[in-house]
Amino acid sequence: MKTIKSKKEFGRVFRSGRRFNSPLVRIAIAECDEGDQGKVAFVAAKRLGNAAFRNRCKRVLREAARSLDLSGYNKDIILFATKATHDSHPDEVAVGLSNLIGKGGR
């Protein structure tokens, strides 16, 4: 699973992508460039809490994405943690994530 790293890629997903929300995770989905494999980014904003809290949220998001095998997905996805992400099990987040990706047009 490749990750989105550059500010340019983040900007493209925000400009051209669609956003969906659930209590456990928020996502932004955009079409990837011609011939490219989809990429994923994991984001936990500073307003959620201290570094340990945010790192736990990102670990949960990574495990949920890994269980869904998003590597074969042909879109760029940014996953945003919520306060509820921290206390959730990755399987719960994976269910919410699969529902949101379904809305995004898999």
C-alpha positions as CSV (number, residue, x, y, z in Angstrom):
1,M,0.0,0.0,0.0
2,K,1.6,3.2,-1.2
3,T,1.1,6.4,0.8
4,I,0.4,10.0,-0.1
5,K,3.3,12.1,1.1
6,S,3.6,15.4,-0.8
7,K,1.6,18.6,-0.3
8,K,0.8,18.6,-4.0
9,E,-0.9,15.2,-3.8
10,F,-2.8,16.2,-0.7
11,G,-4.0,19.3,-2.4
12,R,-5.1,17.4,-5.5
13,V,-7.2,15.0,-3.4
14,F,-8.8,17.9,-1.5
15,R,-9.6,19.9,-4.7
16,S,-10.9,17.1,-6.8
17,G,-12.0,14.6,-4.3
18,R,-15.3,13.7,-2.5
19,R,-15.7,13.6,1.3
20,F,-17.6,11.2,3.4
21,N,-18.1,11.0,7.2
22,S,-18.9,8.3,9.8
23,P,-18.5,8.5,13.6
24,L,-15.2,6.5,13.5
25,V,-13.5,7.8,10.4
26,R,-13.7,10.5,7.7
27,I,-12.4,10.1,4.2
28,A,-11.6,12.1,1.1
29,I,-11.5,10.1,-2.2
30,A,-10.2,11.2,-5.6
31,E,-9.4,9.6,-8.9
32,C,-5.7,8.8,-9.2
33,D,-3.6,9.9,-12.2
34,E,-3.7,7.8,-15.4
35,G,-1.9,4.6,-14.9
36,D,-1.0,5.2,-11.3
37,Q,-1.8,2.8,-8.4
38,G,-4.0,4.3,-5.7
39,K,-2.4,5.7,-2.6
40,V,-3.5,6.2,1.0
41,A,-2.8,8.8,3.7
42,F,-3.5,8.6,7.4
43,V,-4.2,11.9,9.2
44,A,-4.8,12.7,12.9
45,A,-5.2,16.5,13.5
46,K,-3.5,18.1,16.5
47,R,-6.9,19.1,17.9
48,L,-7.5,15.4,18.7
49,G,-5.0,15.3,21.5
50,N,-1.3,14.8,22.3
51,A,1.2,12.8,20.1
52,A,0.5,9.5,21.8
53,F,-3.3,9.8,21.2
54,R,-2.8,10.8,17.6
55,N,-0.3,8.0,17.0
56,R,-2.8,5.4,18.4
57,C,-5.5,6.8,16.1
58,K,-3.2,6.4,13.0
59,R,-2.2,2.9,14.0
60,V,-5.9,1.9,14.2
61,L,-6.5,3.5,10.8
62,R,-3.5,1.7,9.2
63,E,-4.7,-1.6,10.6
64,A,-8.2,-1.1,9.3
65,A,-6.9,-0.1,5.8
66,R,-4.6,-3.2,5.8
67,S,-7.5,-5.5,6.7
68,L,-9.5,-4.1,3.7
69,D,-6.5,-4.4,1.4
70,L,-6.8,-1.0,-0.2
71,S,-3.7,-1.6,-2.4
72,G,-5.9,-2.9,-5.2
73,Y,-8.2,0.1,-5.0
74,N,-7.7,2.5,-7.9
75,K,-8.2,5.8,-6.1
76,D,-6.3,8.1,-3.8
77,I,-7.8,8.1,-0.2
78,I,-7.1,10.3,2.8
79,L,-8.3,8.8,6.1
80,F,-8.9,11.2,8.9
81,A,-9.1,10.0,12.5
82,T,-11.9,11.2,14.9
83,K,-12.0,11.2,18.7
84,A,-13.9,7.9,18.5
85,T,-11.1,6.3,16.4
86,H,-8.8,6.1,19.5
87,D,-11.1,3.8,21.5
88,S,-12.2,1.7,18.6
89,H,-11.0,-1.7,17.5
90,P,-9.6,-1.8,13.9
91,D,-12.3,-4.2,12.8
92,E,-15.0,-1.7,13.8
93,V,-13.2,1.1,11.9
94,A,-12.8,-1.3,8.9
95,V,-16.6,-1.8,8.7
96,G,-17.2,2.0,8.8
97,L,-14.4,2.5,6.2
98,S,-15.8,-0.1,3.8
99,N,-19.2,1.6,4.0
100,L,-17.7,5.0,3.2
101,I,-15.7,3.5,0.3
102,G,-18.9,2.0,-1.0
103,K,-20.5,5.4,-1.1
104,G,-17.4,6.7,-2.9
105,G,-18.0,4.3,-5.8
106,R,-15.7,1.3,-5.6
